[in-house]
């Protein structure tokens, strides 16, 4: 099983009066609006059905806020198939889950198996790093939307080679039969 890496930055922007940190999801320096799906499509990405995505969400904190990812694996990311922003544990075990958390809360790695065509909502949770035991009331959420498109090419290259060899064998057999009919009439 192979993987395809993706990387997203989360910039902590200051907004409001008094200014409060607000997480903004970015890819390649460009903000991703909250209503735009992050699409996972194995065909487009040249992947096989058995492959998976490894997504790194990484802090970009130019304003030096104290916000960091929650260190609790059950609370750092919530995910639901329902069309609303999740506010409880992940409902997609075996499909979309947190694989690793940086001890300093600077990044998390998420695995997406992309096994079915479905949209999902997920929430990444942050809290003040000086709070040793944050509760959900202390969390600062970021709520992106994802879309699995469950495609992907055929199985392994061995399977493709075996199918190609079998196809060539059939073609060679037909050519041999045609040649025999041509050169050995009544055979």
Secondary structure, DSSP 8 states (H G I E B T S, - for coil): --EEEEEEEEEEEEETTTTEEEEEEEETTEE--TTSEEEE-TTTTT-BTT-EEEEEEEEE-TT--SEEE-S-HHHHEEEESSSS---SS-S-TTTEEEEEE-TTSSEEEEEE---SSEEEEEEEEEEETT-TT--GGG-EEE--EEEE----B-S-HHHHHHHHHHHHHHHHHHHHHHHHHHHSTT-
